[in-house]
Amino acid sequence: MHNDINPTPMPTTITSIPLHTITLGNPSLPRVVFLHGFLGSGSDWLQVTRELQNDYCCLMVDLPGHGSANLLQTQPPDDFFIQTVDALADLLRQSAAPPCSLVGYSMGGRIALALLLRHPELFSKAVIISASPGLKTEKEQIDRQEHDEKVARKIERSFDSFIEAWYEQPLFATLKSHPIFKEVESERKINDPQNLALALRLLGTGRQPSFWDALKKNSVPVSFFTGEKDERYVEIGHQMVKLSPLSDLEIFPHCGHTLQLENRDLFLDRLKNFFNQQEKKNQ
């Protein structure tokens, strides 16, 4: 059993998209790919993947501008969001022996859902946490781009002040009152603010094409996870399940946006249960 954490840069054929991976578990085991949220990194998933490594080989990705995936040395293309999705697909074809399982949270959940819908042949199942298929109209996208630009400037002006304000948002209320919060807050400050600001400008919700219509053609079993107290994403989850074949919605009691942190034991239980159900169906 390979229990070591091996940070390994994985090249892609789309060289303008920086990605970095950490692998945990025996490479001969079934693969699970994990995508983190904004301000995070692949290592956010370590406590989860340590519980899975005896049964799965876990691939944790640093998305562009986060962790070791430096955006500042690249020339980002105009369609950076889609290029990132396709670069991830290329990386998985090279390194992950598809079909894989896919898990994505928040920003990583948006990217994971786009990845699943654009490249369904790469995946056997997916869990999408506190995320959406994007904004439905061009006006909503433009308004969000303007909002994200203001946020990016705040990151550049004073990163510590931004972090403090970020976690004042209602969707993080349950996390802020959780014993793990101070640890999470410290980890967020490890990232480089210039990289984060650029990542927000390139991968923010306003820059993402809408995938609402594509949900209707989904061909892969997917479970949408959301926290009970994260009312906006509960509603989005219900909307996605109505549109998407082979999908269900898991609502986590007493949790907000960061359900995988707020109740890790329940998250692991429901994740494993979903994986096991799908694997039994495929036998």
GIMOCOR-V174244 format. One record per residue. N is the residue number from 1. OMEGA is omega in degrees with one decimal (none if undefined). Layout:
((N OMEGA) (N OMEGA))
//
This chain:
((1 177.3) (2 -178.9) (3 -179.1) (4 173.3) (5 -175.4) (6 176.0) (7 -175.5) (8 174.8) (9 -179.0) (10 -178.6) (11 173.1) (12 178.0) (13 175.6) (14 -165.7) (15 -179.6) (16 -180.0) (17 180.0) (18 175.8) (19 178.3) (20 -177.1) (21 168.9) (22 -179.8) (23 178.6) (24 179.7) (25 -178.1) (26 -178.4) (27 179.6) (28 -179.0) (29 176.7) (30 -174.6) (31 169.9) (32 -179.4) (33 -178.1) (34 177.0) (35 -174.0) (36 178.6) (37 176.8) (38 -176.9) (39 -175.7) (40 175.1) (41 179.5) (42 -177.2) (43 173.3) (44 -174.0) (45 -171.7) (46 -177.5) (47 175.1) (48 -174.2) (49 175.0) (50 177.3) (51 -176.2) (52 -165.6) (53 177.3) (54 -177.3) (55 -175.9) (56 166.7) (57 -171.5) (58 179.7) (59 -178.3) (60 -172.5) (61 162.6) (62 178.5) (63 -174.1) (64 179.1) (65 -177.1) (66 178.4) (67 -178.1) (68 -178.7) (69 -172.9) (70 179.1) (71 -168.4) (72 -179.0) (73 -177.9) (74 171.5) (75 -172.6) (76 174.6) (77 -178.6) (78 -178.7) (79 -170.6) (80 -178.1) (81 -179.5) (82 178.0) (83 177.1) (84 177.7) (85 -177.8) (86 175.6) (87 175.5) (88 177.6) (89 179.5) (90 178.2) (91 -178.1) (92 176.6) (93 -178.4) (94 -163.8) (95 -165.7) (96 176.7) (97 -179.1) (98 2.5) (99 -179.6) (100 164.0) (101 -174.4) (102 177.2) (103 179.0) (104 -178.8) (105 172.1) (106 176.3) (107 177.3) (108 175.3) (109 176.0) (110 179.6) (111 179.5) (112 -179.7) (113 175.9) (114 178.7) (115 179.3) (116 -175.8) (117 178.1) (118 -174.4) (119 -173.7) (120 -178.2) (121 -177.6) (122 -168.3) (123 175.6) (124 -179.2) (125 -177.9) (126 172.0) (127 -178.2) (128 -170.5) (129 172.1) (130 -174.9) (131 -178.1) (132 174.2) (133 -179.2) (134 178.6) (135 -168.8) (136 -174.1) (137 179.0) (138 179.2) (139 177.2) (140 -179.7) (141 -179.9) (142 177.9) (143 -179.7) (144 176.2) (145 178.9) (146 177.7) (147 -177.9) (148 176.6) (149 177.1) (150 178.6) (151 179.0) (152 178.9) (153 175.9) (154 177.6) (155 -178.1) (156 -177.1) (157 -177.0) (158 -174.0) (159 -179.3) (160 178.8) (161 177.8) (162 -179.1) (163 179.6) (164 -180.0) (165 -178.8) (166 -176.5) (167 170.0) (168 179.6) (169 -177.3) (170 -176.7) (171 178.0) (172 -175.4) (173 -178.3) (174 176.3) (175 -175.7) (176 178.5) (177 -176.9) (178 179.5) (179 -177.3) (180 -169.3) (181 -176.4) (182 177.2) (183 178.5) (184 -179.3) (185 178.8) (186 -180.0) (187 -179.1) (188 -177.0) (189 178.7) (190 -178.4) (191 -179.1) (192 -175.7) (193 179.2) (194 175.9) (195 -178.6) (196 179.5) (197 179.3) (198 177.5) (199 179.0) (200 179.0) (201 -173.8) (202 -173.7) (203 178.9) (204 -177.1) (205 179.8) (206 179.3) (207 -177.3) (208 171.0) (209 176.3) (210 176.3) (211 -179.5) (212 -179.2) (213 -179.2) (214 178.7) (215 -176.7) (216 -177.8) (217 -178.2) (218 -177.8) (219 -174.8) (220 176.2) (221 -178.1) (222 174.7) (223 177.7) (224 178.8) (225 175.7) (226 178.6) (227 -178.1) (228 -176.1) (229 178.3) (230 -166.1) (231 179.9) (232 -177.1) (233 169.8) (234 179.3) (235 177.1) (236 178.1) (237 177.5) (238 179.5) (239 -178.7) (240 -179.3) (241 177.5) (242 -177.0) (243 -166.6) (244 172.2) (245 173.9) (246 -177.6) (247 171.7) (248 -178.7) (249 175.3) (250 179.6) (251 -175.0) (252 -177.3) (253 174.0) (254 -177.7) (255 173.6) (256 -173.1) (257 -174.2) (258 -172.9) (259 -178.4) (260 174.5) (261 -173.9) (262 176.4) (263 -174.8) (264 -178.7) (265 178.7) (266 177.6) (267 -179.8) (268 -179.8) (269 -178.0) (270 175.9) (271 179.7) (272 -179.9) (273 178.1) (274 177.9) (275 -176.6) (276 178.4) (277 -177.7) (278 180.0) (279 177.0) (280 178.6) (281 -176.5) (282 -178.5) (283 none))
//
